[in-house]
Amino acid sequence: MPLSKSKPNETYKILSINCKSQIKRRLFDLGIIPGTFIKNIKSSPLGDPTAFLVRGTVIAIRKEDTKKIVVESI
């Protein structure tokens, strides 16, 4: 399922990232790579962006980009 459908306080495992190379490289630099665990922490008041916990760091990701990150529930 896409990360955009994740629920708050749930942890997921990243399976793949399906986006253009520039955004994909940026996500990789932030530690968002296949096999990494990611937790939905909180959405902003308007729902975009959403805060995620990745490798001990909170990162805000736009909904447009979360639609391209494929995850599985653990």
PQR file of N, CA, C, O and H, with PARSE charges and radii, in Angstrom:
ATOM      1  N   MET A   1       0.837  -1.176   0.000 -0.4000 1.5000
ATOM      2  CA  MET A   1       0.000   0.000   0.000 -0.0000 2.0000
ATOM      3  C   MET A   1       0.884   1.241   0.000  0.5500 1.7000
ATOM      4  O   MET A   1       2.030   1.172   0.445 -0.5500 1.4000
ATOM      5  N   PRO A   2       0.390   2.357  -0.480 -0.5600 1.5000
ATOM      6  CA  PRO A   2       1.187   3.584  -0.455  0.2800 2.0000
ATOM      7  C   PRO A   2       1.269   4.151   0.962  0.5500 1.7000
ATOM      8  O   PRO A   2       0.337   3.999   1.751 -0.5500 1.4000
ATOM      9  N   LEU A   3       2.363   4.792   1.272 -0.4000 1.5000
ATOM     10  CA  LEU A   3       2.567   5.396   2.582 -0.0000 2.0000
ATOM     11  C   LEU A   3       1.518   6.459   2.878  0.5500 1.7000
ATOM     12  O   LEU A   3       1.241   6.746   4.043 -0.5500 1.4000
ATOM     13  H   LEU A   3       3.120   4.916   0.631  0.4000 1.0000
ATOM     14  N   SER A   4       0.938   7.039   1.848 -0.4000 1.5000
ATOM     15  CA  SER A   4      -0.093   8.068   2.033 -0.0000 2.0000
ATOM     16  C   SER A   4      -1.330   7.519   2.748  0.5500 1.7000
ATOM     17  O   SER A   4      -2.112   8.291   3.303 -0.5500 1.4000
ATOM     18  H   SER A   4       1.163   6.805   0.902  0.4000 1.0000
ATOM     19  N   LYS A   5      -1.516   6.198   2.740 -0.4000 1.5000
ATOM     20  CA  LYS A   5      -2.664   5.585   3.409 -0.0000 2.0000
ATOM     21  C   LYS A   5      -2.319   5.062   4.796  0.5500 1.7000
ATOM     22  O   LYS A   5      -3.114   4.355   5.416 -0.5500 1.4000
ATOM     23  H   LYS A   5      -0.880   5.571   2.289  0.4000 1.0000
ATOM     24  N   SER A   6      -1.142   5.407   5.277 -0.4000 1.5000
ATOM     25  CA  SER A   6      -0.736   4.943   6.607 -0.0000 2.0000
ATOM     26  C   SER A   6      -1.550   5.630   7.690  0.5500 1.7000
ATOM     27  O   SER A   6      -2.071   6.729   7.501 -0.5500 1.4000
ATOM     28  H   SER A   6      -0.496   5.981   4.773  0.4000 1.0000
ATOM     29  N   LYS A   7      -1.647   4.957   8.823 -0.4000 1.5000
ATOM     30  CA  LYS A   7      -2.419   5.465   9.957 -0.0000 2.0000
ATOM     31  C   LYS A   7      -1.472   5.978  11.035  0.5500 1.7000
ATOM     32  O   LYS A   7      -0.367   5.458  11.189 -0.5500 1.4000
ATOM     33  H   LYS A   7      -1.224   4.064   8.977  0.4000 1.0000
ATOM     34  N   PRO A   8      -1.897   6.998  11.784 -0.5600 1.5000
ATOM     35  CA  PRO A   8      -1.060   7.529  12.869  0.2800 2.0000
ATOM     36  C   PRO A   8      -0.692   6.458  13.894  0.5500 1.7000
ATOM     37  O   PRO A   8      -1.504   5.597  14.231 -0.5500 1.4000
ATOM     38  N   ASN A   9       0.530   6.527  14.375 -0.4000 1.5000
ATOM     39  CA  ASN A   9       1.087   5.625  15.386 -0.0000 2.0000
ATOM     40  C   ASN A   9       1.244   4.182  14.915  0.5500 1.7000
ATOM     41  O   ASN A   9       1.382   3.278  15.738 -0.5500 1.4000
ATOM     42  H   ASN A   9       1.190   7.227  14.101  0.4000 1.0000
ATOM     43  N   GLU A  10       1.226   3.957  13.619 -0.4000 1.5000
ATOM     44  CA  GLU A  10       1.459   2.630  13.055 -0.0000 2.0000
ATOM     45  C   GLU A  10       2.844   2.602  12.409  0.5500 1.7000
ATOM     46  O   GLU A  10       3.289   3.598  11.839 -0.5500 1.4000
ATOM     47  H   GLU A  10       1.115   4.692  12.950  0.4000 1.0000
ATOM     48  N   THR A  11       3.519   1.460  12.502 -0.4000 1.5000
ATOM     49  CA  THR A  11       4.847   1.297  11.919 -0.0000 2.0000
ATOM     50  C   THR A  11       4.749   0.427  10.672  0.5500 1.7000
ATOM     51  O   THR A  11       3.985  -0.537  10.627 -0.5500 1.4000
ATOM     52  H   THR A  11       3.157   0.651  12.965  0.4000 1.0000
ATOM     53  N   TYR A  12       5.533   0.784   9.664 -0.4000 1.5000
ATOM     54  CA  TYR A  12       5.520   0.100   8.372 -0.0000 2.0000
ATOM     55  C   TYR A  12       6.939  -0.180   7.915  0.5500 1.7000
ATOM     56  O   TYR A  12       7.891   0.451   8.375 -0.5500 1.4000
ATOM     57  H   TYR A  12       6.154   1.568   9.700  0.4000 1.0000
ATOM     58  N   LYS A  13       7.067  -1.133   7.005 -0.4000 1.5000
ATOM     59  CA  LYS A  13       8.360  -1.428   6.392 -0.0000 2.0000
ATOM     60  C   LYS A  13       8.307  -0.934   4.951  0.5500 1.7000
ATOM     61  O   LYS A  13       7.360  -1.235   4.224 -0.5500 1.4000
ATOM     62  H   LYS A  13       6.294  -1.646   6.632  0.4000 1.0000
ATOM     63  N   ILE A  14       9.312  -0.185   4.541 -0.4000 1.5000
ATOM     64  CA  ILE A  14       9.355   0.342   3.178 -0.0000 2.0000
ATOM     65  C   ILE A  14       9.740  -0.781   2.223  0.5500 1.7000
ATOM     66  O   ILE A  14      10.743  -1.466   2.425 -0.5500 1.4000
ATOM     67  H   ILE A  14      10.081   0.059   5.131  0.4000 1.0000
ATOM     68  N   LEU A  15       8.931  -0.963   1.179 -0.4000 1.5000
ATOM     69  CA  LEU A  15       9.200  -1.986   0.178 -0.0000 2.0000
ATOM     70  C   LEU A  15       9.881  -1.411  -1.052  0.5500 1.7000
ATOM     71  O   LEU A  15      10.839  -1.990  -1.562 -0.5500 1.4000
ATOM     72  H   LEU A  15       8.117  -0.407   1.014  0.4000 1.0000
ATOM     73  N   SER A  16       9.387  -0.264  -1.533 -0.4000 1.5000
ATOM     74  CA  SER A  16       9.976   0.350  -2.722 -0.0000 2.0000
ATOM     75  C   SER A  16       9.607   1.825  -2.791  0.5500 1.7000
ATOM     76  O   SER A  16       8.683   2.288  -2.124 -0.5500 1.4000
ATOM     77  H   SER A  16       8.609   0.206  -1.119  0.4000 1.0000
ATOM     78  N   ILE A  17      10.355   2.546  -3.616 -0.4000 1.5000
ATOM     79  CA  ILE A  17      10.104   3.966  -3.852 -0.0000 2.0000
ATOM     80  C   ILE A  17      10.002   4.149  -5.356  0.5500 1.7000
ATOM     81  O   ILE A  17      10.960   3.892  -6.084 -0.5500 1.4000
ATOM     82  H   ILE A  17      11.107   2.169  -4.158  0.4000 1.0000
ATOM     83  N   ASN A  18       8.847   4.591  -5.820 -0.4000 1.5000
ATOM     84  CA  ASN A  18       8.565   4.705  -7.251 -0.0000 2.0000
ATOM     85  C   ASN A  18       8.398   6.163  -7.660  0.5500 1.7000
ATOM     86  O   ASN A  18       7.280   6.630  -7.877 -0.5500 1.4000
ATOM     87  H   ASN A  18       8.068   4.800  -5.228  0.4000 1.0000
ATOM     88  N   CYS A  19       9.519   6.881  -7.763 -0.4000 1.5000
ATOM     89  CA  CYS A  19       9.443   8.280  -8.163 -0.0000 2.0000
ATOM     90  C   CYS A  19      10.661   8.651  -8.995  0.5500 1.7000
ATOM     91  O   CYS A  19      11.565   7.841  -9.199 -0.5500 1.4000
ATOM     92  H   CYS A  19      10.427   6.501  -7.587  0.4000 1.0000
ATOM     93  N   LYS A  20      10.668   9.891  -9.470 -0.4000 1.5000
ATOM     94  CA  LYS A  20      11.764  10.372 -10.297 -0.0000 2.0000
ATOM     95  C   LYS A  20      13.074  10.354  -9.516  0.5500 1.7000
ATOM     96  O   LYS A  20      13.083  10.428  -8.287 -0.5500 1.4000
ATOM     97  H   LYS A  20       9.934  10.549  -9.304  0.4000 1.0000
ATOM     98  N   SER A  21      14.150  10.256 -10.234 -0.4000 1.5000
ATOM     99  CA  SER A  21      15.455  10.071  -9.608 -0.0000 2.0000
ATOM    100  C   SER A  21      15.837  11.194  -8.645  0.5500 1.7000
ATOM    101  O   SER A  21      16.475  10.918  -7.629 -0.5500 1.4000
ATOM    102  H   SER A  21      14.142  10.196 -11.232  0.4000 1.0000
ATOM    103  N   GLN A  22      15.474  12.451  -8.921 -0.4000 1.5000
ATOM    104  CA  GLN A  22      15.857  13.552  -8.044 -0.0000 2.0000
ATOM    105  C   GLN A  22      15.202  13.422  -6.664  0.5500 1.7000
ATOM    106  O   GLN A  22      15.877  13.552  -5.643 -0.5500 1.4000
ATOM    107  H   GLN A  22      14.956  12.676  -9.746  0.4000 1.0000
ATOM    108  N   ILE A  23      13.907  13.169  -6.633 -0.4000 1.5000
ATOM    109  CA  ILE A  23      13.197  12.994  -5.356 -0.0000 2.0000
ATOM    110  C   ILE A  23      13.653  11.697  -4.689  0.5500 1.7000
ATOM    111  O   ILE A  23      13.844  11.654  -3.473 -0.5500 1.4000
ATOM    112  H   ILE A  23      13.359  13.063  -7.462  0.4000 1.0000
ATOM    113  N   LYS A  24      13.824  10.657  -5.474 -0.4000 1.5000
ATOM    114  CA  LYS A  24      14.253   9.372  -4.926 -0.0000 2.0000
ATOM    115  C   LYS A  24      15.610   9.516  -4.239  0.5500 1.7000
ATOM    116  O   LYS A  24      15.817   8.968  -3.156 -0.5500 1.4000
ATOM    117  H   LYS A  24      13.669  10.692  -6.461  0.4000 1.0000
ATOM    118  N   ARG A  25      16.510  10.231  -4.847 -0.4000 1.5000
ATOM    119  CA  ARG A  25      17.842  10.448  -4.263 -0.0000 2.0000
ATOM    120  C   ARG A  25      17.726  11.213  -2.936  0.5500 1.7000
ATOM    121  O   ARG A  25      18.417  10.896  -1.967 -0.5500 1.4000
ATOM    122  H   ARG A  25      16.342  10.675  -5.726  0.4000 1.0000
ATOM    123  N   ARG A  26      16.852  12.213  -2.903 -0.4000 1.5000
ATOM    124  CA  ARG A  26      16.656  13.001  -1.682 -0.0000 2.0000
ATOM    125  C   ARG A  26      16.112  12.123  -0.557  0.5500 1.7000
ATOM    126  O   ARG A  26      16.569  12.217   0.583 -0.5500 1.4000
ATOM    127  H   ARG A  26      16.291  12.471  -3.690  0.4000 1.0000
ATOM    128  N   LEU A  27      15.131  11.263  -0.878 -0.4000 1.5000
ATOM    129  CA  LEU A  27      14.577  10.347   0.113 -0.0000 2.0000
ATOM    130  C   LEU A  27      15.644   9.374   0.610  0.5500 1.7000
ATOM    131  O   LEU A  27      15.720   9.086   1.804 -0.5500 1.4000
ATOM    132  H   LEU A  27      14.760  11.186  -1.803  0.4000 1.0000
ATOM    133  N   PHE A  28      16.467   8.870  -0.309 -0.4000 1.5000
ATOM    134  CA  PHE A  28      17.556   7.970   0.083 -0.0000 2.0000
ATOM    135  C   PHE A  28      18.524   8.683   1.023  0.5500 1.7000
ATOM    136  O   PHE A  28      18.984   8.093   2.001 -0.5500 1.4000
ATOM    137  H   PHE A  28      16.406   9.104  -1.279  0.4000 1.0000
ATOM    138  N   ASP A  29      18.838   9.945   0.734 -0.4000 1.5000
ATOM    139  CA  ASP A  29      19.742  10.720   1.588 -0.0000 2.0000
ATOM    140  C   ASP A  29      19.176  10.892   3.001  0.5500 1.7000
ATOM    141  O   ASP A  29      19.935  11.003   3.964 -0.5500 1.4000
ATOM    142  H   ASP A  29      18.465  10.424  -0.061  0.4000 1.0000
ATOM    143  N   LEU A  30      17.849  10.914   3.124 -0.4000 1.5000
ATOM    144  CA  LEU A  30      17.195  11.050   4.424 -0.0000 2.0000
ATOM    145  C   LEU A  30      17.051   9.714   5.151  0.5500 1.7000
ATOM    146  O   LEU A  30      16.542   9.673   6.271 -0.5500 1.4000
ATOM    147  H   LEU A  30      17.233  10.824   2.342  0.4000 1.0000
ATOM    148  N   GLY A  31      17.495   8.619   4.521 -0.4000 1.5000
ATOM    149  CA  GLY A  31      17.421   7.305   5.146 -0.0000 2.0000
ATOM    150  C   GLY A  31      16.159   6.540   4.822  0.5500 1.7000
ATOM    151  O   GLY A  31      15.888   5.496   5.415 -0.5500 1.4000
ATOM    152  H   GLY A  31      17.908   8.652   3.611  0.4000 1.0000
ATOM    153  N   ILE A  32      15.379   7.058   3.876 -0.4000 1.5000
ATOM    154  CA  ILE A  32      14.144   6.390   3.472 -0.0000 2.0000
ATOM    155  C   ILE A  32      14.488   5.468   2.298  0.5500 1.7000
ATOM    156  O   ILE A  32      14.443   5.866   1.133 -0.5500 1.4000
ATOM    157  H   ILE A  32      15.599   7.906   3.394  0.4000 1.0000
ATOM    158  N   ILE A  33      14.833   4.224   2.646 -0.4000 1.5000
ATOM    159  CA  ILE A  33      15.236   3.240   1.644 -0.0000 2.0000
ATOM    160  C   ILE A  33      14.484   1.938   1.905  0.5500 1.7000
ATOM    161  O   ILE A  33      14.005   1.710   3.015 -0.5500 1.4000
ATOM    162  H   ILE A  33      14.869   3.902   3.592  0.4000 1.0000
ATOM    163  N   PRO A  34      14.377   1.082   0.883 -0.5600 1.5000
ATOM    164  CA  PRO A  34      13.696  -0.199   1.088  0.2800 2.0000
ATOM    165  C   PRO A  34      14.312  -0.982   2.246  0.5500 1.7000
ATOM    166  O   PRO A  34      15.532  -1.054   2.394 -0.5500 1.4000
ATOM    167  N   GLY A  35      13.435  -1.566   3.060 -0.4000 1.5000
ATOM    168  CA  GLY A  35      13.865  -2.342   4.217 -0.0000 2.0000
ATOM    169  C   GLY A  35      13.854  -1.559   5.518  0.5500 1.7000
ATOM    170  O   GLY A  35      13.971  -2.141   6.596 -0.5500 1.4000
ATOM    171  H   GLY A  35      12.444  -1.508   2.940  0.4000 1.0000
ATOM    172  N   THR A  36      13.714  -0.235   5.424 -0.4000 1.5000
ATOM    173  CA  THR A  36      13.705   0.624   6.611 -0.0000 2.0000
ATOM    174  C   THR A  36      12.310   0.674   7.207  0.5500 1.7000
ATOM    175  O   THR A  36      11.315   0.623   6.485 -0.5500 1.4000
ATOM    176  H   THR A  36      13.618   0.237   4.548  0.4000 1.0000
ATOM    177  N   PHE A  37      12.241   0.775   8.529 -0.4000 1.5000
ATOM    178  CA  PHE A  37      10.958   0.922   9.207 -0.0000 2.0000
ATOM    179  C   PHE A  37      10.623   2.404   9.330  0.5500 1.7000
ATOM    180  O   PHE A  37      11.499   3.227   9.597 -0.5500 1.4000
ATOM    181  H   PHE A  37      13.050   0.817   9.116  0.4000 1.0000
ATOM    182  N   ILE A  38       9.355   2.738   9.133 -0.4000 1.5000
ATOM    183  CA  ILE A  38       8.890   4.121   9.168 -0.0000 2.0000
ATOM    184  C   ILE A  38       7.584   4.165   9.951  0.5500 1.7000
ATOM    185  O   ILE A  38       6.703   3.327   9.758 -0.5500 1.4000
ATOM    186  H   ILE A  38       8.643   2.070   8.916  0.4000 1.0000
ATOM    187  N   LYS A  39       7.469   5.150  10.834 -0.4000 1.5000
ATOM    188  CA  LYS A  39       6.272   5.261  11.672 -0.0000 2.0000
ATOM    189  C   LYS A  39       5.577   6.582  11.403  0.5500 1.7000
ATOM    190  O   LYS A  39       6.212   7.636  11.411 -0.5500 1.4000
ATOM    191  H   LYS A  39       8.185   5.831  10.990  0.4000 1.0000
ATOM    192  N   ASN A  40       4.283   6.527  11.167 -0.4000 1.5000
ATOM    193  CA  ASN A  40       3.473   7.725  10.976 -0.0000 2.0000
ATOM    194  C   ASN A  40       3.280   8.348  12.355  0.5500 1.7000
ATOM    195  O   ASN A  40       2.665   7.745  13.234 -0.5500 1.4000
ATOM    196  H   ASN A  40       3.767   5.670  11.160  0.4000 1.0000
ATOM    197  N   ILE A  41       3.805   9.553  12.539 -0.4000 1.5000
ATOM    198  CA  ILE A  41       3.723  10.231  13.832 -0.0000 2.0000
ATOM    199  C   ILE A  41       2.501  11.127  13.899  0.5500 1.7000
ATOM    200  O   ILE A  41       1.707  11.037  14.836 -0.5500 1.4000
ATOM    201  H   ILE A  41       4.305  10.043  11.825  0.4000 1.0000
ATOM    202  N   LYS A  42       2.347  11.997  12.899 -0.4000 1.5000
ATOM    203  CA  LYS A  42       1.294  13.003  12.989 -0.0000 2.0000
ATOM    204  C   LYS A  42       1.140  13.736  11.666  0.5500 1.7000
ATOM    205  O   LYS A  42       2.118  13.954  10.952 -0.5500 1.4000
ATOM    206  H   LYS A  42       2.992  12.070  12.137  0.4000 1.0000
ATOM    207  N   SER A  43      -0.101  14.119  11.339 -0.4000 1.5000
ATOM    208  CA  SER A  43      -0.372  14.950  10.164 -0.0000 2.0000
ATOM    209  C   SER A  43      -0.485  16.402  10.584  0.5500 1.7000
ATOM    210  O   SER A  43      -0.863  16.706  11.715 -0.5500 1.4000
ATOM    211  H   SER A  43      -0.896  13.942  11.920  0.4000 1.0000
ATOM    212  N   SER A  44      -0.157  17.289   9.671 -0.4000 1.5000
ATOM    213  CA  SER A  44      -0.343  18.706   9.961 -0.0000 2.0000
ATOM    214  C   SER A  44      -1.843  19.003   9.994  0.5500 1.7000
ATOM    215  O   SER A  44      -2.630  18.175   9.535 -0.5500 1.4000
ATOM    216  H   SER A  44       0.150  17.042   8.752  0.4000 1.0000
ATOM    217  N   PRO A  45      -2.262  20.140  10.515 -0.5600 1.5000
ATOM    218  CA  PRO A  45      -3.690  20.451  10.620  0.2800 2.0000
ATOM    219  C   PRO A  45      -4.464  20.334   9.301  0.5500 1.7000
ATOM    220  O   PRO A  45      -5.634  19.951   9.297 -0.5500 1.4000
ATOM    221  N   LEU A  46      -3.813  20.662   8.196 -0.4000 1.5000
ATOM    222  CA  LEU A  46      -4.487  20.555   6.896 -0.0000 2.0000
ATOM    223  C   LEU A  46      -4.218  19.219   6.203  0.5500 1.7000
ATOM    224  O   LEU A  46      -4.686  18.994   5.087 -0.5500 1.4000
ATOM    225  H   LEU A  46      -2.863  20.974   8.199  0.4000 1.0000
ATOM    226  N   GLY A  47      -3.469  18.336   6.856 -0.4000 1.5000
ATOM    227  CA  GLY A  47      -3.227  16.997   6.320 -0.0000 2.0000
ATOM    228  C   GLY A  47      -2.001  16.861   5.440  0.5500 1.7000
ATOM    229  O   GLY A  47      -1.698  15.757   4.988 -0.5500 1.4000
ATOM    230  H   GLY A  47      -3.088  18.518   7.762  0.4000 1.0000
ATOM    231  N   ASP A  48      -1.294  17.936   5.185 -0.4000 1.5000
ATOM    232  CA  ASP A  48      -0.112  17.867   4.338 -0.0000 2.0000
ATOM    233  C   ASP A  48       0.899  18.897   4.800  0.5500 1.7000
ATOM    234  O   ASP A  48       0.554  20.078   4.830 -0.5500 1.4000
ATOM    235  H   ASP A  48      -1.540  18.833   5.552  0.4000 1.0000
ATOM    236  N   PRO A  49       2.102  18.544   5.156 -0.5600 1.5000
ATOM    237  CA  PRO A  49       2.727  17.226   5.103  0.2800 2.0000
ATOM    238  C   PRO A  49       2.425  16.390   6.351  0.5500 1.7000
ATOM    239  O   PRO A  49       1.727  16.831   7.264 -0.5500 1.4000
ATOM    240  N   THR A  50       2.966  15.189   6.360 -0.4000 1.5000
ATOM    241  CA  THR A  50       2.831  14.277   7.490 -0.0000 2.0000
ATOM    242  C   THR A  50       4.211  14.035   8.082  0.5500 1.7000
ATOM    243  O   THR A  50       5.195  13.931   7.350 -0.5500 1.4000
ATOM    244  H   THR A  50       3.533  14.831   5.618  0.4000 1.0000
ATOM    245  N   ALA A  51       4.285  13.947   9.399 -0.4000 1.5000
ATOM    246  CA  ALA A  51       5.555  13.681  10.076 -0.0000 2.0000
ATOM    247  C   ALA A  51       5.727  12.176  10.270  0.5500 1.7000
ATOM    248  O   ALA A  51       4.808  11.486  10.711 -0.5500 1.4000
ATOM    249  H   ALA A  51       3.485  14.032   9.993  0.4000 1.0000
ATOM    250  N   PHE A  52       6.909  11.682   9.936 -0.4000 1.5000
ATOM    251  CA  PHE A  52       7.242  10.268  10.072 -0.0000 2.0000
ATOM    252  C   PHE A  52       8.526  10.126  10.873  0.5500 1.7000
ATOM    253  O   PHE A  52       9.423  10.965  10.790 -0.5500 1.4000
ATOM    254  H   PHE A  52       7.656  12.242   9.578  0.4000 1.0000
ATOM    255  N   LEU A  53       8.603   9.053  11.650 -0.4000 1.5000
ATOM    256  CA  LEU A  53       9.818   8.728  12.385 -0.0000 2.0000
ATOM    257  C   LEU A  53      10.599   7.707  11.574  0.5500 1.7000
ATOM    258  O   LEU A  53      10.117   6.604  11.318 -0.5500 1.4000
ATOM    259  H   LEU A  53       7.875   8.371  11.718  0.4000 1.0000
ATOM    260  N   VAL A  54      11.815   8.084  11.170 -0.4000 1.5000
ATOM    261  CA  VAL A  54      12.669   7.215  10.363 -0.0000 2.0000
ATOM    262  C   VAL A  54      14.060   7.207  10.985  0.5500 1.7000
ATOM    263  O   VAL A  54      14.712   8.249  11.053 -0.5500 1.4000
ATOM    264  H   VAL A  54      12.207   8.981  11.378  0.4000 1.0000
ATOM    265  N   ARG A  55      14.520   6.049  11.436 -0.4000 1.5000
ATOM    266  CA  ARG A  55      15.866   5.905  11.999 -0.0000 2.0000
ATOM    267  C   ARG A  55      16.153   6.916  13.102  0.5500 1.7000
ATOM    268  O   ARG A  55      17.250   7.470  13.177 -0.5500 1.4000
ATOM    269  H   ARG A  55      13.991   5.202  11.381  0.4000 1.0000
ATOM    270  N   GLY A  56      15.157   7.153  13.962 -0.4000 1.5000
ATOM    271  CA  GLY A  56      15.339   8.041  15.093 -0.0000 2.0000
ATOM    272  C   GLY A  56      15.182   9.521  14.793  0.5500 1.7000
ATOM    273  O   GLY A  56      15.402  10.353  15.674 -0.5500 1.4000
ATOM    274  H   GLY A  56      14.266   6.703  13.901  0.4000 1.0000
ATOM    275  N   THR A  57      14.807   9.866  13.576 -0.4000 1.5000
ATOM    276  CA  THR A  57      14.639  11.262  13.169 -0.0000 2.0000
ATOM    277  C   THR A  57      13.229  11.487  12.649  0.5500 1.7000
ATOM    278  O   THR A  57      12.694  10.654  11.918 -0.5500 1.4000
ATOM    279  H   THR A  57      14.628   9.191  12.860  0.4000 1.0000
ATOM    280  N   VAL A  58      12.630  12.602  13.021 -0.4000 1.5000
ATOM    281  CA  VAL A  58      11.308  12.946  12.520 -0.0000 2.0000
ATOM    282  C   VAL A  58      11.469  13.732  11.214  0.5500 1.7000
ATOM    283  O   VAL A  58      12.175  14.739  11.161 -0.5500 1.4000
ATOM    284  H   VAL A  58      13.065  13.279  13.615  0.4000 1.0000
ATOM    285  N   ILE A  59      10.802  13.250  10.170 -0.4000 1.5000
ATOM    286  CA  ILE A  59      10.898  13.866   8.845 -0.0000 2.0000
ATOM    287  C   ILE A  59       9.490  14.136   8.329  0.5500 1.7000
ATOM    288  O   ILE A  59       8.622  13.265   8.386 -0.5500 1.4000
ATOM    289  H   ILE A  59      10.229  12.432  10.213  0.4000 1.0000
ATOM    290  N   ALA A  60       9.270  15.343   7.827 -0.4000 1.5000
ATOM    291  CA  ALA A  60       7.979  15.693   7.224 -0.0000 2.0000
ATOM    292  C   ALA A  60       8.051  15.399   5.728  0.5500 1.7000
ATOM    293  O   ALA A  60       8.975  15.830   5.038 -0.5500 1.4000
ATOM    294  H   ALA A  60       9.975  16.050   7.780  0.4000 1.0000
ATOM    295  N   ILE A  61       7.054  14.655   5.243 -0.4000 1.5000
ATOM    296  CA  ILE A  61       7.015  14.289   3.822 -0.0000 2.0000
ATOM    297  C   ILE A  61       5.680  14.725   3.233  0.5500 1.7000
ATOM    298  O   ILE A  61       4.624  14.494   3.823 -0.5500 1.4000
ATOM    299  H   ILE A  61       6.303  14.306   5.803  0.4000 1.0000
ATOM    300  N   ARG A  62       5.738  15.355   2.070 -0.4000 1.5000
ATOM    301  CA  ARG A  62       4.522  15.801   1.390 -0.0000 2.0000
ATOM    302  C   ARG A  62       3.685  14.613   0.932  0.5500 1.7000
ATOM    303  O   ARG A  62       4.220  13.556   0.598 -0.5500 1.4000
ATOM    304  H   ARG A  62       6.596  15.543   1.591  0.4000 1.0000
ATOM    305  N   LYS A  63       2.374  14.796   0.919 -0.4000 1.5000
ATOM    306  CA  LYS A  63       1.463  13.730   0.519 -0.0000 2.0000
ATOM    307  C   LYS A  63       1.759  13.253  -0.898  0.5500 1.7000
ATOM    308  O   LYS A  63       1.661  12.062  -1.193 -0.5500 1.4000
ATOM    309  H   LYS A  63       1.940  15.655   1.189  0.4000 1.0000
ATOM    310  N   GLU A  64       2.119  14.188  -1.768 -0.4000 1.5000
ATOM    311  CA  GLU A  64       2.455  13.856  -3.153 -0.0000 2.0000
ATOM    312  C   GLU A  64       3.574  12.811  -3.210  0.5500 1.7000
ATOM    313  O   GLU A  64       3.543  11.906  -4.044 -0.5500 1.4000
ATOM    314  H   GLU A  64       2.198  15.156  -1.528  0.4000 1.0000
ATOM    315  N   ASP A  65       4.558  12.942  -2.320 -0.4000 1.5000
ATOM    316  CA  ASP A  65       5.675  12.004  -2.295 -0.0000 2.0000
ATOM    317  C   ASP A  65       5.335  10.710  -1.560  0.5500 1.7000
ATOM    318  O   ASP A  65       5.848   9.649  -1.917 -0.5500 1.4000
ATOM    319  H   ASP A  65       4.583  13.677  -1.643  0.4000 1.0000
ATOM    320  N   THR A  66       4.478  10.781  -0.538 -0.4000 1.5000
ATOM    321  CA  THR A  66       4.114   9.558   0.193 -0.0000 2.0000
ATOM    322  C   THR A  66       3.308   8.599  -0.676  0.5500 1.7000
ATOM    323  O   THR A  66       3.280   7.397  -0.409 -0.5500 1.4000
ATOM    324  H   THR A  66       4.061  11.643  -0.249  0.4000 1.0000
ATOM    325  N   LYS A  67       2.662   9.112  -1.702 -0.4000 1.5000
ATOM    326  CA  LYS A  67       1.897   8.243  -2.608 -0.0000 2.0000
ATOM    327  C   LYS A  67       2.824   7.333  -3.403  0.5500 1.7000
ATOM    328  O   LYS A  67       2.380   6.308  -3.921 -0.5500 1.4000
ATOM    329  H   LYS A  67       2.685  10.088  -1.920  0.4000 1.0000
ATOM    330  N   LYS A  68       4.093   7.684  -3.510 -0.4000 1.5000
ATOM    331  CA  LYS A  68       5.045   6.944  -4.324 -0.0000 2.0000
ATOM    332  C   LYS A  68       5.906   5.982  -3.519  0.5500 1.7000
ATOM    333  O   LYS A  68       6.732   5.262  -4.081 -0.5500 1.4000
ATOM    334  H   LYS A  68       4.454   8.516  -3.089  0.4000 1.0000
ATOM    335  N   ILE A  69       5.713   5.971  -2.188 -0.4000 1.5000
ATOM    336  CA  ILE A  69       6.478   5.075  -1.319 -0.0000 2.0000
ATOM    337  C   ILE A  69       5.573   3.901  -0.940  0.5500 1.7000
ATOM    338  O   ILE A  69       4.534   4.080  -0.304 -0.5500 1.4000
ATOM    339  H   ILE A  69       5.043   6.556  -1.732  0.4000 1.0000
ATOM    340  N   VAL A  70       5.986   2.702  -1.342 -0.4000 1.5000
ATOM    341  CA  VAL A  70       5.191   1.493  -1.095 -0.0000 2.0000
ATOM    342  C   VAL A  70       5.669   0.844   0.209  0.5500 1.7000
ATOM    343  O   VAL A  70       6.862   0.601   0.392 -0.5500 1.4000
ATOM    344  H   VAL A  70       6.829   2.556  -1.859  0.4000 1.0000
ATOM    345  N   VAL A  71       4.728   0.569   1.104 -0.4000 1.5000
ATOM    346  CA  VAL A  71       5.043   0.001   2.415 -0.0000 2.0000
ATOM    347  C   VAL A  71       4.149  -1.202   2.710  0.5500 1.7000
ATOM    348  O   VAL A  71       3.136  -1.431   2.049 -0.5500 1.4000
ATOM    349  H   VAL A  71       3.759   0.766   0.955  0.4000 1.0000
ATOM    350  N   GLU A  72       4.561  -1.956   3.722 -0.4000 1.5000
ATOM    351  CA  GLU A  72       3.727  -3.038   4.238 -0.0000 2.0000
ATOM    352  C   GLU A  72       3.624  -2.863   5.745  0.5500 1.7000
ATOM    353  O   GLU A  72       4.572  -2.418   6.392 -0.5500 1.4000
ATOM    354  H   GLU A  72       5.384  -1.769   4.258  0.4000 1.0000
ATOM    355  N   SER A  73       2.486  -3.209   6.294 -0.4000 1.5000
ATOM    356  CA  SER A  73       2.276  -3.128   7.735 -0.0000 2.0000
ATOM    357  C   SER A  73       3.053  -4.236   8.423  0.5500 1.7000
ATOM    358  O   SER A  73       3.181  -5.344   7.901 -0.5500 1.4000
ATOM    359  H   SER A  73       1.716  -3.571   5.768  0.4000 1.0000
ATOM    360  N   ILE A  74       3.574  -3.919   9.613 -0.4000 1.5000
ATOM    361  CA  ILE A  74       4.322  -4.966  10.339 -0.0000 2.0000
ATOM    362  C   ILE A  74       3.623  -5.280  11.642  0.5500 1.7000
ATOM    363  O   ILE A  74       4.086  -6.130  12.402 -0.5500 1.4000
ATOM    364  H   ILE A  74       3.470  -3.020  10.037  0.4000 1.0000
TER
END
